[in-house]
Amino acid sequence: MAGSTSETPVLDLLASMTADSIEASSLDPETLMLVRIAALAAVDAPSISYLMNLEAAEELDIDPDQVGGVLAAIAPIVGTARVASAAGKIVEALAIAIEVADEAAEIEAERE
């Protein structure tokens, strides 16, 4: 990325790609997020991808039952191994989110 002045060029690119895909889609935001979660499972995405998308899903009030429903719905198509992998990676993503929140709380407590 020649000439980029951002400190996070890859994250900036991902954010831009996501915004473009949202704008191009005719789906409502909730359906779009559920489809994205299904796609993550289908491609056996890494935990960090789930973390980013689950944070966005939470902002749309998508609850864990809906995510579980998506995984159950796609199991016959993508297979139980992919669904089990997705479930494990979702757990890892939530553990990462908790660790980051704990670290932020510790930093904030040290500042006080």
FILOGU-580463 format. One record per atom (N, C-alpha, C): residue number from 1; residue in three letters; atom name; x, y, z. Coordinates in pm, whole numbers, plus 32768, in hexadecimal, padded with zeros to 4 digits. Example, Ala and Ser with C-alpha at 12.3 -4.5 7.8 and 13.67 -1.06 7.14 Angstrom:
residues 2
{nr: 1 rest: ALA atom: N east: 8527 north: 7DC7 up: 830C}
{nr: 1 rest: ALA atom: CA east: 84CE north: 7E3E up: 830C}
{nr: 1 rest: ALA atom: C east: 8528 north: 7EB6 up: 830C}
{nr: 2 rest: SER atom: N east: 8505 north: 7F1F up: 82C4}
{nr: 2 rest: SER atom: CA east: 8557 north: 7F96 up: 82CA}
{nr: 2 rest: SER atom: C east: 850A north: 8003 up: 8313}
***
This chain:
residues 112
{nr: 1 rest: MET atom: N east: 8054 north: 7F8B up: 8000}
{nr: 1 rest: MET atom: CA east: 8000 north: 8000 up: 8000}
{nr: 1 rest: MET atom: C east: 8058 north: 807C up: 8000}
{nr: 2 rest: ALA atom: N east: 8092 north: 8094 up: 7F92}
{nr: 2 rest: ALA atom: CA east: 80EC north: 8104 up: 7F85}
{nr: 2 rest: ALA atom: C east: 80A4 north: 8187 up: 7FA2}
{nr: 3 rest: GLY atom: N east: 80E5 north: 81DC up: 7FEF}
{nr: 3 rest: GLY atom: CA east: 80AF north: 825F up: 800C}
{nr: 3 rest: GLY atom: C east: 8049 north: 8262 up: 807D}
{nr: 4 rest: SER atom: N east: 802A north: 81F0 up: 80B9}
{nr: 4 rest: SER atom: CA east: 7FC9 north: 81ED up: 8125}
{nr: 4 rest: SER atom: C east: 8004 north: 822D up: 81A2}
{nr: 5 rest: THR atom: N east: 7FB6 north: 8286 up: 81E0}
{nr: 5 rest: THR atom: CA east: 7FE5 north: 82C7 up: 825A}
{nr: 5 rest: THR atom: C east: 7FA3 north: 828E up: 82D6}
{nr: 6 rest: SER atom: N east: 7F49 north: 8231 up: 82C6}
{nr: 6 rest: SER atom: CA east: 7F03 north: 81F5 up: 8336}
{nr: 6 rest: SER atom: C east: 7F5F north: 8197 up: 8382}
{nr: 7 rest: GLU atom: N east: 7F46 north: 818D up: 8405}
{nr: 7 rest: GLU atom: CA east: 7F92 north: 812F up: 8457}
{nr: 7 rest: GLU atom: C east: 7F58 north: 80A3 up: 844F}
{nr: 8 rest: THR atom: N east: 7EE1 north: 8097 up: 8417}
{nr: 8 rest: THR atom: CA east: 7E9D north: 8015 up: 840C}
{nr: 8 rest: THR atom: C east: 7E67 north: 8000 up: 837F}
{nr: 9 rest: PRO atom: N east: 7EBE north: 7FFA up: 831C}
{nr: 9 rest: PRO atom: CA east: 7E8D north: 7FF3 up: 8291}
{nr: 9 rest: PRO atom: C east: 7E3B north: 7F76 up: 8274}
{nr: 10 rest: VAL atom: N east: 7E5C north: 7F04 up: 82AE}
{nr: 10 rest: VAL atom: CA east: 7E10 north: 7E8A up: 8293}
{nr: 10 rest: VAL atom: C east: 7D85 north: 7E94 up: 82D1}
{nr: 11 rest: LEU atom: N east: 7D7D north: 7EC2 up: 834E}
{nr: 11 rest: LEU atom: CA east: 7CFB north: 7ED5 up: 838E}
{nr: 11 rest: LEU atom: C east: 7CA7 north: 7F3B up: 8343}
{nr: 12 rest: ASP atom: N east: 7CE8 north: 7FA5 up: 8315}
{nr: 12 rest: ASP atom: CA east: 7CA0 north: 800B up: 82C7}
{nr: 12 rest: ASP atom: C east: 7C67 north: 7FCF up: 8246}
{nr: 13 rest: LEU atom: N east: 7CB6 north: 7F7B up: 8205}
{nr: 13 rest: LEU atom: CA east: 7C88 north: 7F3A up: 818A}
{nr: 13 rest: LEU atom: C east: 7C11 north: 7EDF up: 81A7}
{nr: 14 rest: LEU atom: N east: 7C19 north: 7E90 up: 8212}
{nr: 14 rest: LEU atom: CA east: 7BAA north: 7E37 up: 8236}
{nr: 14 rest: LEU atom: C east: 7B2C north: 7E87 up: 8257}
{nr: 15 rest: ALA atom: N east: 7B3C north: 7EF5 up: 829E}
{nr: 15 rest: ALA atom: CA east: 7AC9 north: 7F49 up: 82BF}
{nr: 15 rest: ALA atom: C east: 7A8A north: 7F82 up: 8240}
{nr: 16 rest: SER atom: N east: 7ADD north: 7FAC up: 81E3}
{nr: 16 rest: SER atom: CA east: 7AAC north: 7FE2 up: 8165}
{nr: 16 rest: SER atom: C east: 7A63 north: 7F77 up: 8113}
{nr: 17 rest: MET atom: N east: 7A9C north: 7EFF up: 810E}
{nr: 17 rest: MET atom: CA east: 7A5C north: 7E92 up: 80C5}
{nr: 17 rest: MET atom: C east: 79D5 north: 7E6E up: 8103}
{nr: 18 rest: THR atom: N east: 79D1 north: 7E6E up: 8188}
{nr: 18 rest: THR atom: CA east: 7954 north: 7E4F up: 81CD}
{nr: 18 rest: THR atom: C east: 78EB north: 7EB9 up: 81B0}
{nr: 19 rest: ALA atom: N east: 7912 north: 7F37 up: 81B9}
{nr: 19 rest: ALA atom: CA east: 78B4 north: 7FA4 up: 819D}
{nr: 19 rest: ALA atom: C east: 7880 north: 7F9B up: 810E}
{nr: 20 rest: ASP atom: N east: 78D8 north: 7F7D up: 80B0}
{nr: 20 rest: ASP atom: CA east: 78AE north: 7F71 up: 8024}
{nr: 20 rest: ASP atom: C east: 784C north: 7EFD up: 8013}
{nr: 21 rest: SER atom: N east: 7865 north: 7E8D up: 8057}
{nr: 21 rest: SER atom: CA east: 780B north: 7E1A up: 8047}
{nr: 21 rest: SER atom: C east: 7782 north: 7E36 up: 8086}
{nr: 22 rest: ILE atom: N east: 7780 north: 7E7E up: 80F4}
{nr: 22 rest: ILE atom: CA east: 7702 north: 7EA3 up: 8134}
{nr: 22 rest: ILE atom: C east: 76B2 north: 7EFF up: 80D8}
{nr: 23 rest: GLU atom: N east: 76F6 north: 7F5F up: 809E}
{nr: 23 rest: GLU atom: CA east: 76B4 north: 7FBE up: 8044}
{nr: 23 rest: GLU atom: C east: 767E north: 7F79 up: 7FC7}
{nr: 24 rest: ALA atom: N east: 76C6 north: 7F14 up: 7F96}
{nr: 24 rest: ALA atom: CA east: 769D north: 7ED0 up: 7F1B}
{nr: 24 rest: ALA atom: C east: 762E north: 7E6A up: 7F32}
{nr: 25 rest: SER atom: N east: 7619 north: 7E41 up: 7FAE}
{nr: 25 rest: SER atom: CA east: 75B6 north: 7DDA up: 7FCB}
{nr: 25 rest: SER atom: C east: 752A north: 7E15 up: 7FD8}
{nr: 26 rest: SER atom: N east: 74C8 north: 7DC7 up: 7FAC}
{nr: 26 rest: SER atom: CA east: 743D north: 7DF0 up: 7FBE}
{nr: 26 rest: SER atom: C east: 7400 north: 7DB3 up: 803D}
{nr: 27 rest: LEU atom: N east: 7452 north: 7D69 up: 808A}
{nr: 27 rest: LEU atom: CA east: 7421 north: 7D2A up: 8105}
{nr: 27 rest: LEU atom: C east: 7418 north: 7D90 up: 8175}
{nr: 28 rest: ASP atom: N east: 73BA north: 7D77 up: 81D1}
{nr: 28 rest: ASP atom: CA east: 73B5 north: 7DCC up: 8248}
{nr: 28 rest: ASP atom: C east: 742F north: 7DAB up: 829E}
{nr: 29 rest: PRO atom: N east: 745A north: 7E06 up: 82F6}
{nr: 29 rest: PRO atom: CA east: 74D5 north: 7DF2 up: 8342}
{nr: 29 rest: PRO atom: C east: 74D9 north: 7D70 up: 8393}
{nr: 30 rest: GLU atom: N east: 746A north: 7D49 up: 83D2}
{nr: 30 rest: GLU atom: CA east: 746A north: 7CCE up: 8421}
{nr: 30 rest: GLU atom: C east: 7480 north: 7C54 up: 83C8}
{nr: 31 rest: THR atom: N east: 7438 north: 7C4C up: 835B}
{nr: 31 rest: THR atom: CA east: 7448 north: 7BDB up: 82FF}
{nr: 31 rest: THR atom: C east: 74D5 north: 7BD8 up: 82C7}
{nr: 32 rest: LEU atom: N east: 750A north: 7C4C up: 82A5}
{nr: 32 rest: LEU atom: CA east: 7592 north: 7C54 up: 8270}
{nr: 32 rest: LEU atom: C east: 75F6 north: 7C19 up: 82D3}
{nr: 33 rest: MET atom: N east: 75E9 north: 7C3B up: 8353}
{nr: 33 rest: MET atom: CA east: 7647 north: 7C07 up: 83B6}
{nr: 33 rest: MET atom: C east: 7638 north: 7B71 up: 83C7}
{nr: 34 rest: LEU atom: N east: 75BE north: 7B3F up: 83C6}
{nr: 34 rest: LEU atom: CA east: 75A9 north: 7AAF up: 83D3}
{nr: 34 rest: LEU atom: C east: 75E3 north: 7A64 up: 835B}
{nr: 35 rest: VAL atom: N east: 75D6 north: 7A9D up: 82E5}
{nr: 35 rest: VAL atom: CA east: 7611 north: 7A61 up: 826D}
{nr: 35 rest: VAL atom: C east: 76A9 north: 7A62 up: 8277}
{nr: 36 rest: ARG atom: N east: 76DF north: 7ACF up: 82AA}
{nr: 36 rest: ARG atom: CA east: 7772 north: 7AD7 up: 82B9}
{nr: 36 rest: ARG atom: C east: 77A4 north: 7A6D up: 831B}
{nr: 37 rest: ILE atom: N east: 775A north: 7A56 up: 8387}
{nr: 37 rest: ILE atom: CA east: 7781 north: 79EF up: 83E7}
{nr: 37 rest: ILE atom: C east: 777D north: 7965 up: 83A4}
{nr: 38 rest: ALA atom: N east: 7716 north: 794E up: 8354}
{nr: 38 rest: ALA atom: CA east: 770D north: 78D0 up: 830A}
{nr: 38 rest: ALA atom: C east: 7785 north: 78C0 up: 82AC}
{nr: 39 rest: ALA atom: N east: 77A9 north: 792B up: 8269}
{nr: 39 rest: ALA atom: CA east: 781B north: 7926 up: 820E}
{nr: 39 rest: ALA atom: C east: 789D north: 790B up: 8258}
{nr: 40 rest: LEU atom: N east: 78AC north: 7945 up: 82CE}
{nr: 40 rest: LEU atom: CA east: 7925 north: 792A up: 831D}
{nr: 40 rest: LEU atom: C east: 7931 north: 7895 up: 833D}
{nr: 41 rest: ALA atom: N east: 78C1 north: 7859 up: 8362}
{nr: 41 rest: ALA atom: CA east: 78C3 north: 77C9 up: 837F}
{nr: 41 rest: ALA atom: C east: 78E3 north: 7779 up: 8300}
{nr: 42 rest: ALA atom: N east: 78AB north: 77A2 up: 8291}
{nr: 42 rest: ALA atom: CA east: 78BE north: 7759 up: 8214}
{nr: 42 rest: ALA atom: C east: 7950 north: 7758 up: 81E8}
{nr: 43 rest: VAL atom: N east: 7998 north: 77C5 up: 8203}
{nr: 43 rest: VAL atom: CA east: 7A24 north: 77CD up: 81D8}
{nr: 43 rest: VAL atom: C east: 7A86 north: 77A9 up: 8248}
{nr: 44 rest: ASP atom: N east: 7A51 north: 777E up: 82BB}
{nr: 44 rest: ASP atom: CA east: 7AA3 north: 775A up: 832F}
{nr: 44 rest: ASP atom: C east: 7AFE north: 77CE up: 8357}
{nr: 45 rest: ALA atom: N east: 7ABF north: 7842 up: 8369}
{nr: 45 rest: ALA atom: CA east: 7B07 north: 78BE up: 8389}
{nr: 45 rest: ALA atom: C east: 7B4B north: 78B7 up: 8411}
{nr: 46 rest: PRO atom: N east: 7BB2 north: 7909 up: 8425}
{nr: 46 rest: PRO atom: CA east: 7BF7 north: 790C up: 84A6}
{nr: 46 rest: PRO atom: C east: 7BA4 north: 7956 up: 8510}
{nr: 47 rest: SER atom: N east: 7BC9 north: 7941 up: 858C}
{nr: 47 rest: SER atom: CA east: 7B81 north: 797B up: 85FE}
{nr: 47 rest: SER atom: C east: 7B73 north: 7A12 up: 85F4}
{nr: 48 rest: ILE atom: N east: 7BDC north: 7A55 up: 85C8}
{nr: 48 rest: ILE atom: CA east: 7BD9 north: 7AE8 up: 85C4}
{nr: 48 rest: ILE atom: C east: 7B6D north: 7B1A up: 8565}
{nr: 49 rest: SER atom: N east: 7B51 north: 7ACF up: 84FB}
{nr: 49 rest: SER atom: CA east: 7AE5 north: 7AF6 up: 849F}
{nr: 49 rest: SER atom: C east: 7A5E north: 7AEE up: 84E5}
{nr: 50 rest: TYR atom: N east: 7A4C north: 7A86 up: 8535}
{nr: 50 rest: TYR atom: CA east: 79D1 north: 7A7B up: 8582}
{nr: 50 rest: TYR atom: C east: 79C7 north: 7AEF up: 85E5}
{nr: 51 rest: LEU atom: N east: 7A37 north: 7B0F up: 8626}
{nr: 51 rest: LEU atom: CA east: 7A36 north: 7B7B up: 8689}
{nr: 51 rest: LEU atom: C east: 7A04 north: 7BFD up: 8649}
{nr: 52 rest: MET atom: N east: 7A3A north: 7C21 up: 85D7}
{nr: 52 rest: MET atom: CA east: 7A13 north: 7C9D up: 8596}
{nr: 52 rest: MET atom: C east: 7980 north: 7C9C up: 856F}
{nr: 53 rest: ASN atom: N east: 7952 north: 7C2D up: 853A}
{nr: 53 rest: ASN atom: CA east: 78C7 north: 7C26 up: 850C}
{nr: 53 rest: ASN atom: C east: 7864 north: 7C15 up: 857E}
{nr: 54 rest: LEU atom: N east: 788A north: 7BCE up: 85E8}
{nr: 54 rest: LEU atom: CA east: 7830 north: 7BC0 up: 865A}
{nr: 54 rest: LEU atom: C east: 781F north: 7C44 up: 86A4}
{nr: 55 rest: GLU atom: N east: 7888 north: 7C97 up: 86A5}
{nr: 55 rest: GLU atom: CA east: 787A north: 7D1C up: 86E2}
{nr: 55 rest: GLU atom: C east: 7814 north: 7D6D up: 8694}
{nr: 56 rest: ALA atom: N east: 781B north: 7D68 up: 860F}
{nr: 56 rest: ALA atom: CA east: 77BA north: 7DAF up: 85BC}
{nr: 56 rest: ALA atom: C east: 772E north: 7D75 up: 85CF}
{nr: 57 rest: ALA atom: N east: 7725 north: 7CF1 up: 85DA}
{nr: 57 rest: ALA atom: CA east: 76A3 north: 7CB0 up: 85EF}
{nr: 57 rest: ALA atom: C east: 7666 north: 7CDA up: 8674}
{nr: 58 rest: GLU atom: N east: 76B9 north: 7CE6 up: 86D9}
{nr: 58 rest: GLU atom: CA east: 7688 north: 7D10 up: 875D}
{nr: 58 rest: GLU atom: C east: 764D north: 7D9C up: 8757}
{nr: 59 rest: GLU atom: N east: 768B north: 7DF3 up: 8709}
{nr: 59 rest: GLU atom: CA east: 7656 north: 7E7B up: 86F9}
{nr: 59 rest: GLU atom: C east: 75CC north: 7E7B up: 86B8}
{nr: 60 rest: LEU atom: N east: 75AD north: 7E11 up: 866D}
{nr: 60 rest: LEU atom: CA east: 752A north: 7E04 up: 862C}
{nr: 60 rest: LEU atom: C east: 74CA north: 7DB2 up: 8681}
{nr: 61 rest: ASP atom: N east: 74F1 north: 7D94 up: 86FD}
{nr: 61 rest: ASP atom: CA east: 74A0 north: 7D44 up: 875A}
{nr: 61 rest: ASP atom: C east: 7487 north: 7CB6 up: 8729}
{nr: 62 rest: ILE atom: N east: 74E6 north: 7C80 up: 86DD}
{nr: 62 rest: ILE atom: CA east: 74DF north: 7BF3 up: 86B7}
{nr: 62 rest: ILE atom: C east: 7511 north: 7BA3 up: 872E}
{nr: 63 rest: ASP atom: N east: 74BE north: 7B46 up: 875C}
{nr: 63 rest: ASP atom: CA east: 74E2 north: 7AFD up: 87D5}
{nr: 63 rest: ASP atom: C east: 7521 north: 7A75 up: 87B5}
{nr: 64 rest: PRO atom: N east: 755D north: 7A37 up: 881B}
{nr: 64 rest: PRO atom: CA east: 759F north: 79B5 up: 8805}
{nr: 64 rest: PRO atom: C east: 7543 north: 7949 up: 87CC}
{nr: 65 rest: ASP atom: N east: 74C3 north: 794D up: 87EF}
{nr: 65 rest: ASP atom: CA east: 7466 north: 78EA up: 87B7}
{nr: 65 rest: ASP atom: C east: 745A north: 78F7 up: 8720}
{nr: 66 rest: GLN atom: N east: 745D north: 7972 up: 86EE}
{nr: 66 rest: GLN atom: CA east: 7456 north: 7987 up: 865D}
{nr: 66 rest: GLN atom: C east: 74D4 north: 7953 up: 8619}
{nr: 67 rest: VAL atom: N east: 7547 north: 7969 up: 8657}
{nr: 67 rest: VAL atom: CA east: 75C4 north: 7936 up: 861F}
{nr: 67 rest: VAL atom: C east: 75C1 north: 789D up: 861F}
{nr: 68 rest: GLY atom: N east: 7592 north: 7863 up: 868D}
{nr: 68 rest: GLY atom: CA east: 7583 north: 77D1 up: 8692}
{nr: 68 rest: GLY atom: C east: 7523 north: 779E up: 8629}
{nr: 69 rest: GLY atom: N east: 74B8 north: 77E9 up: 8612}
{nr: 69 rest: GLY atom: CA east: 7458 north: 77C4 up: 85AA}
{nr: 69 rest: GLY atom: C east: 7496 north: 77C4 up: 8520}
{nr: 70 rest: VAL atom: N east: 74EC north: 7824 up: 8507}
{nr: 70 rest: VAL atom: CA east: 7532 north: 7829 up: 8486}
{nr: 70 rest: VAL atom: C east: 758A north: 77AD up: 8476}
{nr: 71 rest: LEU atom: N east: 75D5 north: 778C up: 84DF}
{nr: 71 rest: LEU atom: CA east: 762D north: 7716 up: 84D7}
{nr: 71 rest: LEU atom: C east: 75DC north: 7697 up: 84C2}
{nr: 72 rest: ALA atom: N east: 756A north: 768B up: 8506}
{nr: 72 rest: ALA atom: CA east: 7515 north: 7616 up: 84F4}
{nr: 72 rest: ALA atom: C east: 74DD north: 7611 up: 8465}
{nr: 73 rest: ALA atom: N east: 74BA north: 7684 up: 842F}
{nr: 73 rest: ALA atom: CA east: 7480 north: 7689 up: 83A9}
{nr: 73 rest: ALA atom: C east: 74E4 north: 7661 up: 833D}
{nr: 74 rest: ILE atom: N east: 7562 north: 7686 up: 834F}
{nr: 74 rest: ILE atom: CA east: 75C5 north: 766A up: 82E6}
{nr: 74 rest: ILE atom: C east: 760B north: 75E4 up: 82F7}
{nr: 75 rest: ALA atom: N east: 75F8 north: 75A1 up: 836A}
{nr: 75 rest: ALA atom: CA east: 763D north: 7521 up: 8384}
{nr: 75 rest: ALA atom: C east: 762A north: 74BA up: 8314}
{nr: 76 rest: PRO atom: N east: 75AF north: 74A9 up: 82DE}
{nr: 76 rest: PRO atom: CA east: 75A0 north: 7446 up: 8273}
{nr: 76 rest: PRO atom: C east: 75EB north: 746A up: 81F2}
{nr: 77 rest: ILE atom: N east: 7609 north: 74EB up: 81E2}
{nr: 77 rest: ILE atom: CA east: 764D north: 7519 up: 8168}
{nr: 77 rest: ILE atom: C east: 76E4 north: 7516 up: 8179}
{nr: 78 rest: VAL atom: N east: 7717 north: 7551 up: 81E8}
{nr: 78 rest: VAL atom: CA east: 77A8 north: 755D up: 81F9}
{nr: 78 rest: VAL atom: C east: 77E3 north: 74E8 up: 8247}
{nr: 79 rest: GLY atom: N east: 7790 north: 749C up: 828D}
{nr: 79 rest: GLY atom: CA east: 77C0 north: 7427 up: 82D6}
{nr: 79 rest: GLY atom: C east: 77D5 north: 7444 up: 836A}
{nr: 80 rest: THR atom: N east: 77CC north: 73D8 up: 83B5}
{nr: 80 rest: THR atom: CA east: 77DA north: 73E6 up: 8447}
{nr: 80 rest: THR atom: C east: 7866 north: 7412 up: 8470}
{nr: 81 rest: ALA atom: N east: 78CC north: 73EA up: 8426}
{nr: 81 rest: ALA atom: CA east: 7954 north: 7411 up: 844A}
{nr: 81 rest: ALA atom: C east: 7965 north: 74A8 up: 8442}
{nr: 82 rest: ARG atom: N east: 792E north: 74E6 up: 83DB}
{nr: 82 rest: ARG atom: CA east: 7939 north: 7578 up: 83CF}
{nr: 82 rest: ARG atom: C east: 78E8 north: 75BE up: 843B}
{nr: 83 rest: VAL atom: N east: 7873 north: 7589 up: 845B}
{nr: 83 rest: VAL atom: CA east: 7820 north: 75C6 up: 84C2}
{nr: 83 rest: VAL atom: C east: 7863 north: 75B8 up: 854B}
{nr: 84 rest: ALA atom: N east: 789D north: 7544 up: 8567}
{nr: 84 rest: ALA atom: CA east: 78E4 north: 7530 up: 85E6}
{nr: 84 rest: ALA atom: C east: 795D north: 758C up: 85ED}
{nr: 85 rest: SER atom: N east: 79A4 north: 759B up: 857E}
{nr: 85 rest: SER atom: CA east: 7A15 north: 75F6 up: 8579}
{nr: 85 rest: SER atom: C east: 79E8 north: 7685 up: 8592}
{nr: 86 rest: ALA atom: N east: 7979 north: 76AC up: 8554}
{nr: 86 rest: ALA atom: CA east: 7944 north: 7734 up: 8566}
{nr: 86 rest: ALA atom: C east: 7920 north: 774C up: 85F8}
{nr: 87 rest: ALA atom: N east: 78DF north: 76EB up: 8636}
{nr: 87 rest: ALA atom: CA east: 78B8 north: 76FA up: 86C2}
{nr: 87 rest: ALA atom: C east: 7933 north: 770C up: 871A}
{nr: 88 rest: GLY atom: N east: 799B north: 76BE up: 8701}
{nr: 88 rest: GLY atom: CA east: 7A17 north: 76CC up: 874E}
{nr: 88 rest: GLY atom: C east: 7A59 north: 7752 up: 8738}
{nr: 89 rest: LYS atom: N east: 7A57 north: 7782 up: 86BE}
{nr: 89 rest: LYS atom: CA east: 7A96 north: 7802 up: 86A0}
{nr: 89 rest: LYS atom: C east: 7A45 north: 7877 up: 86D9}
{nr: 90 rest: ILE atom: N east: 79C2 north: 7866 up: 86E2}
{nr: 90 rest: ILE atom: CA east: 796F north: 78CB up: 8723}
{nr: 90 rest: ILE atom: C east: 7993 north: 78D3 up: 87B7}
{nr: 91 rest: VAL atom: N east: 79A5 north: 7860 up: 87F6}
{nr: 91 rest: VAL atom: CA east: 79CF north: 785D up: 8883}
{nr: 91 rest: VAL atom: C east: 7A58 north: 78A1 up: 8893}
{nr: 92 rest: GLU atom: N east: 7AB4 north: 7885 up: 8839}
{nr: 92 rest: GLU atom: CA east: 7B38 north: 78C7 up: 883C}
{nr: 92 rest: GLU atom: C east: 7B2A north: 795D up: 882B}
{nr: 93 rest: ALA atom: N east: 7AD3 north: 7987 up: 87D0}
{nr: 93 rest: ALA atom: CA east: 7ABE north: 7A16 up: 87B9}
{nr: 93 rest: ALA atom: C east: 7A87 north: 7A5A up: 8835}
{nr: 94 rest: LEU atom: N east: 7A2A north: 7A19 up: 8877}
{nr: 94 rest: LEU atom: CA east: 79F2 north: 7A52 up: 88F2}
{nr: 94 rest: LEU atom: C east: 7A5C north: 7A59 up: 8960}
{nr: 95 rest: ALA atom: N east: 7AB4 north: 79F5 up: 8967}
{nr: 95 rest: ALA atom: CA east: 7B20 north: 79F7 up: 89C9}
{nr: 95 rest: ALA atom: C east: 7B80 north: 7A6B up: 89AD}
{nr: 96 rest: ILE atom: N east: 7B9B north: 7A84 up: 892F}
{nr: 96 rest: ILE atom: CA east: 7BF0 north: 7AF5 up: 8908}
{nr: 96 rest: ILE atom: C east: 7BAE north: 7B78 up: 8933}
{nr: 97 rest: ALA atom: N east: 7B2C north: 7B84 up: 891A}
{nr: 97 rest: ALA atom: CA east: 7AE4 north: 7BFE up: 893E}
{nr: 97 rest: ALA atom: C east: 7AE9 north: 7C14 up: 89D5}
{nr: 98 rest: ILE atom: N east: 7ADA north: 7BAB up: 8A23}
{nr: 98 rest: ILE atom: CA east: 7AE0 north: 7BB7 up: 8AB5}
{nr: 98 rest: ILE atom: C east: 7B6C north: 7BE0 up: 8AE1}
{nr: 99 rest: GLU atom: N east: 7BD1 north: 7BA4 up: 8AA5}
{nr: 99 rest: GLU atom: CA east: 7C5B north: 7BC6 up: 8AC8}
{nr: 99 rest: GLU atom: C east: 7C7A north: 7C58 up: 8AA7}
{nr: 100 rest: VAL atom: N east: 7C4E north: 7C86 up: 8A35}
{nr: 100 rest: VAL atom: CA east: 7C64 north: 7D12 up: 8A0D}
{nr: 100 rest: VAL atom: C east: 7C1B north: 7D70 up: 8A6D}
{nr: 101 rest: ALA atom: N east: 7BA0 north: 7D4D up: 8A91}
{nr: 101 rest: ALA atom: CA east: 7B53 north: 7DA1 up: 8AEF}
{nr: 101 rest: ALA atom: C east: 7B96 north: 7DA4 up: 8B78}
{nr: 102 rest: ASP atom: N east: 7BC8 north: 7D32 up: 8BA6}
{nr: 102 rest: ASP atom: CA east: 7C0D north: 7D2E up: 8C27}
{nr: 102 rest: ASP atom: C east: 7C8B north: 7D83 up: 8C24}
{nr: 103 rest: GLU atom: N east: 7CD5 north: 7D79 up: 8BB7}
{nr: 103 rest: GLU atom: CA east: 7D50 north: 7DC8 up: 8BA9}
{nr: 103 rest: GLU atom: C east: 7D2F north: 7E5E up: 8BA7}
{nr: 104 rest: ALA atom: N east: 7CC8 north: 7E83 up: 8B60}
{nr: 104 rest: ALA atom: CA east: 7C9F north: 7F10 up: 8B5C}
{nr: 104 rest: ALA atom: C east: 7C75 north: 7F40 up: 8BE6}
{nr: 105 rest: ALA atom: N east: 7C30 north: 7EEC up: 8C31}
{nr: 105 rest: ALA atom: CA east: 7C05 north: 7F11 up: 8CB8}
{nr: 105 rest: ALA atom: C east: 7C7E north: 7F23 up: 8D13}
{nr: 106 rest: GLU atom: N east: 7CE2 north: 7ECD up: 8D05}
{nr: 106 rest: GLU atom: CA east: 7D5C north: 7ED9 up: 8D56}
{nr: 106 rest: GLU atom: C east: 7DA5 north: 7F5B up: 8D36}
{nr: 107 rest: ILE atom: N east: 7DAF north: 7F7C up: 8CB7}
{nr: 107 rest: ILE atom: CA east: 7DF2 north: 7FF8 up: 8C8E}
{nr: 107 rest: ILE atom: C east: 7DA8 north: 8070 up: 8CC4}
{nr: 108 rest: GLU atom: N east: 7D24 north: 806C up: 8CBB}
{nr: 108 rest: GLU atom: CA east: 7CD2 north: 80DA up: 8CEF}
{nr: 108 rest: GLU atom: C east: 7CE2 north: 80E7 up: 8D86}
{nr: 109 rest: ALA atom: N east: 7CE6 north: 8077 up: 8DCC}
{nr: 109 rest: ALA atom: CA east: 7CF7 north: 807A up: 8E5F}
{nr: 109 rest: ALA atom: C east: 7D7F north: 80B4 up: 8E85}
{nr: 110 rest: GLU atom: N east: 7DE6 north: 8097 up: 8E38}
{nr: 110 rest: GLU atom: CA east: 7E6B north: 80CD up: 8E52}
{nr: 110 rest: GLU atom: C east: 7E6F north: 8164 up: 8E3E}
{nr: 111 rest: ARG atom: N east: 7E1F north: 8196 up: 8DE1}
{nr: 111 rest: ARG atom: CA east: 7E1C north: 8226 up: 8DC7}
{nr: 111 rest: ARG atom: C east: 7DD8 north: 8274 up: 8E37}
{nr: 112 rest: GLU atom: N east: 7D80 north: 8233 up: 8E7F}
{nr: 112 rest: GLU atom: CA east: 7D33 north: 8277 up: 8EE8}
{nr: 112 rest: GLU atom: C east: 7D80 north: 8287 up: 8F65}
***
